[in-house]
Amino acid sequence: KKDADEKEQTDPDNDDNHEKSVEVKVEGVQQVFMFRAISSKDATHNVENNDLASLGGVVKYVITEVLPESTQAKTRQTRKYNIDVISKRMFKFKNPISTNCPETLAAGFQEFVTYDYGMSTNTKLSTLIQSCGDFVGVQRQRGEDYAEPDQDPHFWYSVGNYCPNKPWVELPNAEGQTTSPCTAENKCEAKGPKSEPNKDCLKYKDSDDFVMGGLCEGGVDNDNTVPTKDPTGQRGCVYTYGKSEDVNLDAISGILEEDCGGKKCKDWMDFRRNGDKTKYGKMFAQNEETQEVTIVDAKMDKGEPFAVEYDIHHLCRGPQGCFTEGCPWKEGKEYELGLPFWKGRCDAAANARRTAAFAKMFGVHQEEDEHITMNPSLTDQTAHPCRKIAGLDPNFCQPTTPDNALSSGPFCTREFSGICSRCFIHGTTRPEDAEKDHPRCPTNILAVEEYAEFKEKIKCKSNKASEECCLYTQSCSQDTTVSGEEATPDADGFALVAYHCREEPSDCHMIDFLAHLARHNKKKIDTDSQAIKDMAFDAWGLDGGLKLATNFDSFQAKVLAAGVDDPDAKDDNPSADDKTDGAGGDTEKTDDADKTDGGEKTDDADKTDDTDKTDDADTDANKKKNEGGGIQVWVWILIIVGVLAVAAIIKIFVFPGEGTLGPPQQGDDVELQRNV
């Protein structure tokens, strides 16, 4: 998508452009890419009093709000709101610092404002806007109607605030379009141009001046990717932005590659009219009386069939989305129709792959084995540290130390969309904050220069990889560079392999681990299949797959479901939980046992082929000790020595042909040994 000029503008080595403009200093300017789903015809309109999003956030918006067929008129001629592209722009912003305008969610950002037709739909924010005036806001976008990838939290941004209590045009308009609170009885007048605002436009609290919004004069730079003008952080100038780069939805969704009557489809409308009805001619419909949802032929009111880009079962888009009772996704049944590219709304891994596809179209360099959706120059915290961003709270991005014990956060990372958003480390001795469903930090957060000092201060509750913390502090009891075949086929082994994949993507052994896990369970998987390759890739991300490790049983079930039975499968490296007490052909290594040429030496009894393992806890002496509890250990030692002496005498004088009492040899009767 980028031409040579654009490359020059965004080249991280170009001091005159990129690095100079993104340098983050105390009380300095931040920059971030913001995305918006728009009509290509509206690309030249000023971005003001608008909501935008991170890349993952705008993809979520398109698939949940724009595409579902059964929510829209069958006779429509375009996608909802005429949307045909996703636009990306580089924004520079600097919010005002005031006790009235606290930071929220991400360093340097303030309250998110929901805009519709240029009007704030949350009237409660009017007081905040009057006090703070102009600011750029943020909020995390979550919902049960869309499975958010763990390693890519989605954000929405708000910019503007010019006369936020009025729409751009009078509402309701002639086409019946409106927004709350504008009704036929309570019409909303247009806000008017900045040169002549509506007399009822909102004014600043401490003056008689109208709230003019945060877009700087001359702040729109349609010639450069990185805007040349910096915002001042003062009223009327808190953000600027550069030229738009667009990705066409018809192209990325595959519409332009579909057959439209013997030729490639030229656009969305061509696909709708002439696309393959045998593949895409179905949609969902709900009976108004019974509320039953069925799959029906997609037809116009007069019976003319049309092709469907995307549709989803009615019960999967309710308040609880994919988890709504009756949603076929919960039962593993078909819940979506349309183009393959859009399917998988209830699957976090599928949503992550879809976002990555958009990132690639936007020119983000990524190999096939990496989880990258942002330009690395924007996520580089060494060049652009988060703790130096101006704000009211100096501890916004710094772990707290209650009772002189370092907590699990908050840290701040730019890995999520390029903004300094909070994250936490799970598995510390103070997990209170981390357990509030905050995003997990990327596993390299303590390797970032501004957080290196905390590496020795974080206290982990264990050194088990599956409990996460030790992977951050490099204090796990297991080798973090273990291969997929050498890792134990359990949650700890998985966490180690996922962590290594995150740290060294080119040396990722996740497919080997899946094959090892399958063999351990007498299964065989096709490691060359795309399904297994996707499963392996999806298993790790910025957080090293840590959330999956905490729910390893369901992950394992998914892997095994993809395999076939293989009774002859041999597992050369069983998990630590697979030691058994019973006898078997192959004996298992016990704790603290030393291998010998003839077998394995146990703590208190020697094993031979076809003999049972003896355990200290199972001896009669220990049983009596556990039951009585009143006799000292040294008394038991004297008793055992006495018993052994008597047994030796009996052995010598009563059974002289049996040999001396000693370790049993191959074929000897070990019953006496066991009883002792």
C-alpha positions as CSV (number, residue, x, y, z in Angstrom):
1,K,0.0,0.0,0.0
2,K,2.9,2.4,0.6
3,D,4.6,4.2,-2.2
4,A,8.2,5.5,-2.0
5,D,7.2,8.8,-0.6
6,E,5.2,7.2,2.2
7,K,8.1,4.9,3.0
8,E,10.4,7.8,3.4
9,Q,8.0,9.5,5.7
10,T,7.7,6.4,8.0
11,D,11.3,5.2,7.8
12,P,12.5,4.9,11.4
13,D,16.0,5.8,10.2
14,N,14.9,9.1,8.7
15,D,15.7,11.7,11.4
16,D,13.9,14.4,9.5
17,N,10.6,12.6,9.6
18,H,9.7,9.6,11.8
19,E,12.0,9.5,14.8
20,K,12.1,13.3,15.3
21,S,8.3,13.5,15.3
22,V,7.7,10.5,17.6
23,E,10.3,11.4,20.3
24,V,8.5,11.1,23.6
25,K,9.7,13.5,26.3
26,V,8.3,14.7,29.6
27,E,5.2,16.7,28.7
28,G,5.8,15.8,25.1
29,V,3.8,14.6,22.2
30,Q,2.6,11.1,21.6
31,Q,1.7,9.5,18.3
32,V,-0.4,6.6,17.4
33,F,-2.0,5.1,14.3
34,M,-5.8,5.3,14.4
35,F,-8.2,3.4,12.1
36,R,-11.7,4.1,10.9
37,A,-14.2,2.3,8.7
38,I,-15.5,4.9,6.2
39,S,-16.7,5.4,2.7
40,S,-13.8,6.2,0.3
41,K,-15.9,9.2,-0.8
42,D,-15.5,10.7,2.7
43,A,-11.8,10.3,2.9
44,T,-11.1,14.0,2.6
45,H,-13.5,15.0,5.4
46,N,-11.8,16.4,8.6
47,V,-11.5,13.8,11.4
48,E,-13.2,15.8,14.1
49,N,-15.8,14.8,16.6
50,N,-15.2,11.2,15.6
51,D,-14.5,7.8,17.2
52,L,-11.6,5.8,15.8
53,A,-10.0,2.6,16.9
54,S,-6.9,0.4,17.0
55,L,-6.6,-2.0,14.1
56,G,-8.2,-4.9,16.0
57,G,-10.9,-2.5,17.3
58,V,-11.9,-1.4,13.8
59,V,-12.0,-4.9,12.5
60,K,-14.3,-5.8,15.4
61,Y,-16.6,-2.9,14.5
62,V,-16.8,-4.0,10.8
63,I,-17.7,-7.6,11.6
64,T,-20.2,-6.8,14.4
65,E,-21.8,-3.6,13.2
66,V,-21.4,-3.2,9.5
67,L,-21.6,-6.7,7.9
68,P,-24.4,-8.9,9.4
69,E,-26.9,-9.3,6.6
70,S,-30.0,-10.1,8.6
71,T,-29.8,-6.8,10.5
72,Q,-30.2,-4.7,7.3
73,A,-32.5,-4.0,4.4
74,K,-32.4,-6.6,1.6
75,T,-32.8,-3.8,-1.0
76,R,-29.7,-1.9,0.1
77,Q,-27.2,-0.9,-2.6
78,T,-24.1,-0.6,-0.4
79,R,-22.7,-1.9,2.9
80,K,-23.9,0.0,6.0
81,Y,-23.0,3.7,6.0
82,N,-21.5,3.1,2.5
83,I,-18.4,1.7,4.1
84,D,-15.9,0.3,1.7
85,V,-12.4,1.0,3.1
86,I,-10.6,1.0,6.4
87,S,-8.6,4.2,6.7
88,K,-5.3,4.5,8.7
89,R,-3.9,7.8,9.8
90,M,-1.0,8.8,12.0
91,F,-2.2,11.1,14.9
92,K,0.0,13.3,17.1
93,F,-1.6,14.3,20.4
94,K,-0.9,16.0,23.6
95,N,-3.7,16.3,26.2
96,P,-3.9,19.1,28.7
97,I,-2.7,18.4,32.2
98,S,-5.3,19.3,34.8
99,T,-6.7,17.9,38.0
100,N,-10.1,18.0,36.3
101,C,-8.9,15.7,33.5
102,P,-7.4,12.5,35.0
103,E,-5.7,9.9,32.9
104,T,-7.7,6.7,32.1
105,L,-6.6,3.3,30.9
106,A,-3.6,4.5,29.0
107,A,-0.9,7.0,29.8
108,G,-1.6,10.5,28.5
109,F,-5.2,9.7,27.4
110,Q,-8.4,10.9,28.9
111,E,-12.1,10.0,29.0
112,F,-13.6,8.4,25.8
113,V,-16.5,10.3,24.2
114,T,-19.0,8.5,22.0
115,Y,-19.8,10.5,18.9
116,D,-22.7,10.1,16.5
117,Y,-23.1,12.6,13.7
118,G,-20.5,14.7,15.5
119,M,-22.6,14.9,18.7
120,S,-21.7,13.4,22.0
121,T,-24.3,10.8,22.9
122,N,-23.4,10.8,26.6
123,T,-24.7,14.0,27.9
124,K,-23.1,13.3,31.3
125,L,-19.7,14.1,29.7
126,S,-20.8,17.7,29.0
127,T,-19.6,18.8,32.4
128,L,-16.2,17.1,31.9
129,I,-15.8,18.6,28.5
130,Q,-16.7,22.1,29.8
131,S,-13.9,21.7,32.5
132,C,-11.3,20.0,30.4
133,G,-12.2,21.4,27.0
134,D,-10.3,19.5,24.3
135,F,-8.8,16.1,24.7
136,V,-8.2,12.8,23.0
137,G,-10.0,9.9,24.8
138,V,-9.6,6.1,24.9
139,Q,-11.5,3.1,26.1
140,R,-11.0,-0.7,25.8
141,Q,-13.6,-2.3,23.5
142,R,-14.9,-5.6,24.9
143,G,-18.0,-7.7,24.5
144,E,-19.3,-11.2,24.4
145,D,-20.4,-10.7,20.8
146,Y,-16.8,-10.9,19.6
147,A,-13.9,-13.1,20.9
148,E,-11.0,-10.7,21.7
149,P,-7.5,-12.1,21.3
150,D,-5.7,-12.2,24.6
151,Q,-2.5,-10.8,23.1
152,D,-4.3,-7.9,21.3
153,P,-6.7,-5.9,23.5
154,H,-8.8,-3.6,21.3
155,F,-9.2,0.1,21.9
156,W,-11.4,2.9,20.7
157,Y,-10.3,6.5,20.5
158,S,-12.2,9.8,20.5
159,V,-11.0,13.1,19.0
160,G,-12.7,16.4,18.6
161,N,-15.0,18.1,21.1
162,Y,-16.1,21.0,19.0
163,C,-19.6,22.0,20.1
164,P,-20.1,18.4,21.3
165,N,-23.8,19.0,22.2
166,K,-24.9,19.6,18.6
167,P,-24.8,17.3,15.5
168,W,-23.1,18.4,12.2
169,V,-26.6,18.5,10.5
170,E,-30.1,18.9,11.8
171,L,-31.5,15.7,13.1
172,P,-33.7,13.8,12.4
173,N,-32.9,14.6,8.8
174,A,-35.0,14.0,5.7
175,E,-33.9,10.4,5.4
176,G,-35.0,9.7,8.9
177,Q,-31.4,9.4,10.3
178,T,-31.0,10.5,13.9
179,T,-29.3,9.9,17.2
180,S,-30.2,10.1,20.8
181,P,-31.6,12.5,22.1
182,C,-32.8,14.0,18.8
183,T,-36.4,13.2,18.0
184,A,-39.2,14.5,15.8
185,E,-40.5,16.3,18.8
186,N,-37.1,17.4,20.0
187,K,-35.1,18.3,16.9
188,C,-31.4,19.0,17.2
189,E,-30.1,22.0,15.4
190,A,-26.8,21.8,13.5
191,K,-23.7,23.1,15.3
192,G,-22.7,25.3,12.4
193,P,-19.1,26.1,11.2
194,K,-16.4,27.1,13.6
195,S,-16.5,30.6,12.2
196,E,-20.1,30.9,13.3
197,P,-21.1,28.3,16.0
198,N,-24.7,27.7,17.0
199,K,-25.5,30.1,19.8
200,D,-26.3,27.1,22.0
201,C,-23.0,25.3,21.5
202,L,-21.2,24.3,24.7
203,K,-18.9,26.8,26.3
204,Y,-15.8,26.4,28.5
205,K,-16.6,26.5,32.2
206,D,-14.3,29.3,33.1
207,S,-15.0,31.6,30.1
208,D,-17.7,32.7,27.6
209,D,-15.8,31.0,24.7
210,F,-17.3,28.1,22.8
211,V,-15.6,24.7,23.1
212,M,-13.8,24.7,19.8
213,G,-12.4,21.2,19.8
214,G,-8.8,19.9,19.8
215,L,-7.9,19.8,16.1
216,C,-5.1,22.4,15.7
217,E,-5.3,25.0,13.1
218,G,-3.3,23.7,10.1
219,G,-3.2,20.3,11.8
220,V,-4.5,18.4,8.8
221,D,-1.5,17.2,6.7
222,N,-2.8,15.4,3.6
223,D,0.7,15.3,2.1
224,N,2.6,13.4,4.7
225,T,2.0,10.2,6.7
226,V,3.5,11.8,9.7
227,P,1.9,15.2,10.3
228,T,4.5,18.0,10.3
229,K,2.7,20.1,12.9
230,D,2.9,19.3,16.6
231,P,0.0,19.9,19.0
232,T,0.7,22.3,21.9
233,G,-1.7,20.8,24.5
234,Q,-3.5,24.0,24.9
235,R,-7.1,24.7,24.2
236,G,-7.9,24.4,20.5
237,C,-4.7,22.4,19.7
238,V,-4.4,18.9,21.2
239,Y,-4.1,16.8,18.0
240,T,-2.9,16.8,14.4
241,Y,-2.9,14.0,11.8
242,G,-1.4,12.9,8.5
243,K,-2.6,11.6,5.2
244,S,-4.8,8.5,4.9
245,E,-3.8,5.0,3.8
246,D,-6.7,2.8,2.9
247,V,-7.4,-0.9,2.6
248,N,-10.3,-1.8,0.4
249,L,-12.7,-4.3,2.0
250,D,-13.7,-5.8,-1.3
251,A,-10.0,-6.7,-1.9
252,I,-9.1,-8.1,1.5
253,S,-12.3,-10.1,2.0
254,G,-11.8,-11.9,-1.3
255,I,-14.8,-10.4,-3.2
256,L,-12.6,-9.3,-6.1
257,E,-11.5,-12.9,-6.5
258,E,-15.0,-14.4,-6.5
259,D,-16.7,-15.5,-9.7
260,C,-19.5,-13.2,-10.9
261,G,-20.9,-14.9,-14.0
262,G,-17.7,-16.0,-15.6
263,K,-15.6,-13.0,-14.6
264,K,-14.1,-11.7,-11.4
265,C,-16.4,-9.6,-9.3
266,K,-15.6,-5.9,-9.6
267,D,-17.0,-4.7,-6.3
268,W,-19.5,-5.4,-3.4
269,M,-22.6,-4.7,-5.5
270,D,-21.4,-6.9,-8.4
271,F,-20.8,-9.7,-5.9
272,R,-24.3,-9.2,-4.3
273,R,-26.1,-9.4,-7.7
274,N,-23.9,-11.9,-9.6
275,G,-21.9,-13.8,-7.0
276,D,-22.2,-17.6,-6.6
277,K,-25.6,-18.2,-5.0
278,T,-24.9,-21.9,-4.4
279,K,-22.1,-20.9,-2.1
280,Y,-23.3,-17.6,-0.7
281,G,-27.0,-17.5,-1.3
282,K,-28.1,-18.2,2.3
283,M,-28.8,-16.0,5.3
284,F,-30.4,-16.4,8.8
285,A,-34.0,-15.5,9.5
286,Q,-36.0,-15.4,12.7
287,N,-39.7,-16.2,13.0
288,E,-41.3,-13.2,14.7
289,E,-43.8,-15.4,16.6
290,T,-41.8,-18.4,17.6
291,Q,-38.4,-16.7,17.6
292,E,-37.0,-19.7,15.9
293,V,-33.9,-19.0,13.8
294,T,-33.4,-20.9,10.5
295,I,-31.2,-20.7,7.4
296,V,-33.2,-19.5,4.4
297,D,-32.5,-18.5,0.8
298,A,-31.3,-14.9,0.5
299,K,-33.9,-13.2,-1.7
300,M,-35.2,-9.7,-2.4
301,D,-38.8,-8.9,-1.6
302,K,-39.7,-9.8,-5.2
303,G,-37.8,-13.1,-5.0
304,E,-34.6,-12.1,-6.7
305,P,-31.7,-14.1,-5.1
306,F,-28.5,-12.3,-3.9
307,A,-25.1,-13.3,-2.5
308,V,-24.4,-12.7,1.1
309,E,-21.0,-11.3,2.3
310,Y,-21.5,-12.3,5.9
311,D,-24.3,-13.2,8.4
312,I,-24.4,-14.6,11.9
313,H,-27.1,-16.4,13.8
314,H,-29.4,-14.1,15.7
315,L,-28.7,-15.6,19.1
316,C,-25.0,-15.2,18.7
317,R,-25.2,-11.4,18.5
318,G,-27.3,-10.7,21.6
319,P,-26.2,-9.1,24.8
320,Q,-24.1,-12.2,25.7
321,G,-23.0,-12.7,22.1
322,C,-21.4,-16.0,21.4
323,F,-22.2,-17.2,24.9
324,T,-26.0,-16.6,24.6
325,E,-28.1,-19.6,25.3
326,G,-29.0,-21.2,22.0
327,C,-26.1,-19.8,20.0
328,P,-25.0,-22.7,17.8
329,W,-21.4,-21.9,18.3
330,K,-21.5,-23.2,21.8
331,E,-22.6,-26.6,20.4
332,G,-20.0,-26.6,17.6
333,K,-22.7,-26.1,15.0
334,E,-22.8,-23.7,12.0
335,Y,-23.5,-20.1,13.2
336,E,-22.1,-18.0,10.3
337,L,-22.6,-17.8,6.6
338,G,-20.8,-16.0,3.8
339,L,-17.2,-15.4,2.8
340,P,-14.6,-17.5,4.6
341,F,-12.5,-14.4,5.4
342,W,-15.1,-13.1,7.9
343,K,-15.9,-16.3,9.6
344,G,-14.8,-17.1,13.2
345,R,-16.3,-14.1,15.1
346,C,-16.5,-16.3,18.2
347,D,-13.0,-17.6,17.8
348,A,-10.3,-15.4,19.3
349,A,-7.6,-17.0,17.2
350,A,-9.5,-16.5,13.9
351,N,-10.0,-12.8,14.9
352,A,-6.3,-12.4,15.5
353,R,-5.4,-13.9,12.1
354,R,-7.9,-11.6,10.4
355,T,-6.4,-8.5,12.1
356,A,-2.9,-9.7,11.1
357,A,-4.2,-9.9,7.4
358,F,-5.2,-6.2,7.6
359,A,-1.8,-5.3,9.2
360,K,0.0,-7.0,6.3
361,M,-2.2,-5.1,3.8
362,F,-1.2,-1.8,5.6
363,G,2.4,-2.6,5.0
364,V,3.4,-3.8,8.5
365,H,6.4,-6.0,8.0
366,Q,5.8,-9.5,9.4
367,E,7.1,-13.0,8.8
368,E,4.6,-15.9,8.6
369,D,5.7,-17.0,12.1
370,E,5.3,-13.7,14.0
371,H,2.4,-12.1,15.9
372,I,3.0,-8.5,14.7
373,T,0.2,-6.0,13.8
374,M,2.1,-2.7,14.6
375,N,5.1,-1.0,13.1
376,P,7.9,-2.0,15.5
377,S,9.2,1.6,15.6
378,L,6.0,2.6,17.4
379,T,6.2,-0.2,20.0
380,D,9.8,0.4,20.8
381,Q,9.8,1.3,24.5
382,T,13.5,1.9,24.7
383,A,13.1,4.8,22.2
384,H,9.7,5.8,23.6
385,P,9.4,4.9,27.3
386,C,6.0,5.1,28.9
387,R,7.0,6.2,32.4
388,K,8.2,9.6,31.0
389,I,4.9,10.6,29.6
390,A,3.5,13.7,31.2
391,G,0.5,13.1,33.5
392,L,-0.9,13.8,36.9
393,D,-0.1,10.3,38.4
394,P,3.6,9.5,38.4
395,N,2.8,5.9,39.3
396,F,0.4,5.4,36.4
397,C,2.9,3.1,34.7
398,Q,4.8,2.0,37.8
399,P,4.2,-1.0,40.0
400,T,3.0,-0.1,43.5
401,T,4.8,-1.3,46.6
402,P,2.2,-1.9,49.4
403,D,3.8,-3.1,52.6
404,N,7.2,-2.9,50.9
405,A,6.3,-5.8,48.7
406,L,6.1,-5.2,45.0
407,S,2.7,-5.8,43.4
408,S,1.9,-7.4,40.1
409,G,1.6,-4.0,38.4
410,P,0.7,-1.7,36.8
411,F,3.3,-1.8,34.1
412,C,2.7,-0.1,30.8
413,T,3.4,-1.6,27.4
414,R,3.3,-0.2,23.8
415,E,2.9,-3.7,22.4
416,F,-0.9,-3.3,22.4
417,S,-1.6,-0.9,19.5
418,G,1.3,1.4,20.2
419,I,-0.2,3.3,23.2
420,C,1.1,3.0,26.7
421,S,-1.7,0.8,28.2
422,R,-1.6,-0.9,31.5
423,C,-0.9,-4.5,32.0
424,F,-0.1,-6.9,34.9
425,I,2.0,-9.9,35.7
426,H,0.1,-12.9,36.9
427,G,1.4,-15.4,39.4
428,T,3.1,-13.0,41.8
429,T,2.7,-13.2,45.6
430,R,0.5,-10.1,45.4
431,P,-2.0,-11.0,42.6
432,E,-4.9,-8.8,43.6
433,D,-4.7,-6.4,40.6
434,A,-3.8,-9.1,38.1
435,E,-6.9,-11.0,39.0
436,K,-9.1,-8.2,38.0
437,D,-9.0,-9.3,34.4
438,H,-6.4,-6.9,33.2
439,P,-4.4,-7.8,30.1
440,R,-1.3,-9.9,30.8
441,C,1.9,-8.1,30.1
442,P,4.1,-9.2,27.2
443,T,6.6,-11.7,28.5
444,N,9.5,-9.4,27.7
445,I,8.1,-6.4,29.8
446,L,10.9,-6.7,32.4
447,A,13.5,-6.7,29.6
448,V,12.4,-3.2,28.7
449,E,15.0,-0.7,29.9
450,E,12.6,1.3,32.0
451,Y,11.5,-1.8,33.9
452,A,14.8,-3.6,34.2
453,E,15.1,-2.5,37.9
454,F,12.0,-4.4,38.8
455,K,13.2,-7.8,37.6
456,E,14.8,-8.7,41.0
457,K,11.9,-7.1,43.0
458,I,9.0,-9.1,41.6
459,K,8.2,-12.0,43.9
460,C,6.7,-15.1,42.3
461,K,4.5,-17.5,44.2
462,S,6.2,-20.5,42.5
463,N,8.8,-21.4,39.9
464,K,6.4,-23.3,37.8
465,A,6.1,-22.0,34.2
466,S,2.3,-22.6,34.1
467,E,1.9,-20.1,36.9
468,E,3.5,-17.5,34.6
469,C,5.5,-15.2,36.9
470,C,8.8,-17.1,36.7
471,L,8.9,-16.6,32.9
472,Y,9.1,-12.9,33.4
473,T,11.8,-13.0,36.1
474,Q,13.7,-15.9,34.5
475,S,13.4,-17.9,37.7
476,C,11.6,-21.0,36.4
477,S,12.9,-24.4,37.6
478,Q,12.6,-25.7,34.0
479,D,14.7,-24.7,30.9
480,T,13.0,-22.0,29.0
481,T,14.7,-23.0,25.8
482,V,13.3,-26.5,25.9
483,S,12.3,-28.0,22.5
484,G,8.7,-29.1,21.8
485,E,9.7,-32.8,21.9
486,E,11.7,-32.5,25.2
487,A,9.0,-30.4,27.1
488,T,6.8,-32.3,29.4
489,P,3.3,-32.8,27.8
490,D,1.5,-30.7,30.4
491,A,0.7,-27.1,31.2
492,D,4.3,-26.4,32.3
493,G,5.7,-27.8,29.1
494,F,3.3,-25.9,27.0
495,A,4.0,-22.6,28.8
496,L,7.8,-23.1,28.3
497,V,7.4,-23.8,24.6
498,A,5.0,-20.9,24.1
499,Y,7.4,-18.6,25.9
500,H,10.3,-19.7,23.7
501,C,8.2,-19.1,20.6
502,R,7.4,-15.5,21.8
503,E,11.1,-14.8,22.4
504,E,12.5,-16.6,19.3
505,P,9.7,-16.9,16.7
506,S,12.1,-18.3,14.1
507,D,12.9,-21.2,16.4
508,C,9.4,-22.0,17.5
509,H,8.7,-25.7,18.3
510,M,5.0,-25.5,19.0
511,I,4.1,-28.0,16.2
512,D,6.6,-30.5,17.7
513,F,5.0,-30.0,21.1
514,L,1.5,-30.7,19.7
515,A,2.7,-33.9,18.1
516,H,4.4,-34.9,21.4
517,L,1.2,-34.1,23.3
518,A,-0.8,-36.3,20.9
519,R,1.6,-39.2,21.2
520,H,1.5,-39.0,24.9
521,N,-2.3,-39.5,24.7
522,K,-2.0,-42.3,22.0
523,K,-3.0,-40.0,19.2
524,K,-1.5,-38.9,16.0
525,I,-1.9,-35.5,14.3
526,D,-1.1,-34.4,10.8
527,T,1.6,-31.8,11.4
528,D,1.5,-30.8,7.7
529,S,-2.1,-29.8,7.8
530,Q,-3.1,-26.1,7.8
531,A,-5.4,-26.7,10.7
532,I,-2.6,-27.9,12.9
533,K,-0.3,-25.2,11.7
534,D,-2.9,-22.6,12.6
535,M,-3.4,-24.2,16.0
536,A,0.3,-24.1,16.7
537,F,0.6,-20.5,15.6
538,D,-2.5,-19.4,17.6
539,A,-1.2,-21.0,20.7
540,W,1.2,-18.2,21.5
541,G,1.4,-14.4,21.2
542,L,2.6,-11.3,23.0
543,D,1.8,-13.0,26.4
544,G,3.5,-16.2,25.4
545,G,0.3,-18.1,25.4
546,L,0.0,-17.8,29.2
547,K,-3.7,-17.6,29.4
548,L,-4.0,-20.8,27.4
549,A,-1.6,-22.4,29.9
550,T,-4.0,-21.7,32.7
551,N,-6.7,-23.5,30.8
552,F,-4.5,-26.3,29.5
553,D,-7.2,-29.0,29.7
554,S,-9.4,-27.4,27.1
555,F,-6.5,-26.7,24.9
556,Q,-5.3,-30.3,25.1
557,A,-8.8,-31.5,24.3
558,K,-8.8,-29.3,21.1
559,V,-5.5,-30.8,20.0
560,L,-6.6,-34.4,20.6
561,A,-9.8,-33.8,18.8
562,A,-7.8,-33.0,15.7
563,G,-6.0,-36.3,15.9
564,V,-6.7,-40.0,15.2
565,D,-6.2,-43.0,17.5
566,D,-2.7,-44.4,17.5
567,P,-2.3,-47.3,20.0
568,D,1.3,-47.8,19.0
569,A,2.3,-44.2,19.7
570,K,5.4,-44.1,21.9
571,D,6.0,-41.3,24.3
572,D,9.7,-40.8,25.1
573,N,9.2,-38.0,27.5
574,P,6.1,-38.4,29.8
575,S,4.9,-35.7,32.0
576,A,5.9,-35.4,35.6
577,D,2.4,-36.3,36.7
578,D,2.6,-39.7,35.0
579,K,4.6,-41.6,37.6
580,T,2.7,-44.7,38.8
581,D,2.9,-46.8,41.9
582,G,2.0,-50.0,40.1
583,A,4.3,-52.5,38.5
584,G,4.6,-52.6,34.7
585,G,6.9,-53.7,32.0
586,D,8.8,-50.4,31.9
587,T,9.5,-48.8,35.2
588,E,9.3,-45.1,35.9
589,K,11.9,-42.9,37.4
590,T,11.1,-41.9,41.0
591,D,12.1,-38.8,42.8
592,D,15.7,-38.7,43.8
593,A,16.4,-42.0,42.2
594,D,19.8,-42.8,40.6
595,K,19.9,-44.8,37.5
596,T,22.1,-47.9,37.5
597,D,23.0,-50.4,34.7
598,G,20.5,-52.9,36.0
599,G,17.6,-50.6,36.5
600,E,16.6,-47.7,38.8
601,K,17.3,-47.5,42.5
602,T,14.5,-46.4,44.7
603,D,14.6,-44.8,48.1
604,D,14.0,-47.8,50.4
605,A,13.5,-50.7,48.1
606,D,15.2,-52.0,45.0
607,K,13.1,-52.7,41.9
608,T,13.4,-55.7,39.6
609,D,11.4,-56.6,36.5
610,D,7.8,-57.3,37.3
611,T,8.0,-56.1,41.0
612,D,6.0,-53.4,42.6
613,K,7.5,-50.1,43.6
614,T,7.9,-49.7,47.4
615,D,7.3,-46.3,48.9
616,D,8.3,-45.0,52.3
617,A,4.8,-43.8,53.0
618,D,3.4,-47.3,52.4
619,T,5.6,-49.2,54.9
620,D,4.0,-50.6,58.0
621,A,6.4,-48.6,60.1
622,N,5.3,-45.3,58.6
623,K,1.6,-46.3,58.7
624,K,1.9,-46.9,62.4
625,K,3.8,-43.7,62.9
626,N,1.1,-41.8,61.1
627,E,-1.6,-43.5,63.2
628,G,0.1,-43.4,66.6
629,G,2.1,-40.2,66.2
630,G,3.4,-40.4,69.8
631,I,6.6,-42.5,69.4
632,Q,9.8,-40.7,68.5
633,V,11.6,-41.5,65.3
634,W,14.7,-42.8,67.1
635,V,12.5,-45.4,68.9
636,W,11.4,-46.7,65.5
637,I,14.9,-46.9,64.3
638,L,15.8,-49.2,67.2
639,I,12.8,-51.4,66.6
640,I,13.6,-51.7,62.9
641,V,17.2,-52.6,63.6
642,G,16.0,-55.3,66.1
643,V,13.6,-56.8,63.6
644,L,16.3,-56.9,60.9
645,A,18.7,-58.7,63.4
646,V,16.1,-61.3,64.3
647,A,15.3,-61.9,60.6
648,A,18.9,-62.3,59.9
649,I,19.3,-64.9,62.6
650,I,16.2,-66.8,61.4
651,K,17.5,-66.7,57.9
652,I,20.9,-68.2,58.8
653,F,19.8,-70.9,61.2
654,V,16.4,-71.9,60.1
655,F,16.9,-71.6,56.3
656,P,20.6,-72.1,55.8
657,G,20.3,-72.9,52.2
658,E,18.6,-69.7,51.2
659,G,21.8,-67.5,51.5
660,T,22.4,-64.4,53.5
661,L,19.9,-61.5,53.9
662,G,20.7,-58.9,51.4
663,P,19.5,-57.1,48.3
664,P,17.4,-59.5,46.2
665,Q,19.0,-60.7,43.1
666,Q,17.4,-61.5,39.8
667,G,14.7,-64.2,40.4
668,D,14.9,-64.2,44.2
669,D,11.8,-64.1,46.4
670,V,11.4,-60.5,47.6
671,E,8.5,-61.1,49.9
672,L,10.6,-61.0,53.0
673,Q,12.2,-57.8,51.9
674,R,8.8,-56.3,51.3
675,N,7.5,-57.3,54.7
676,V,10.6,-55.8,56.4
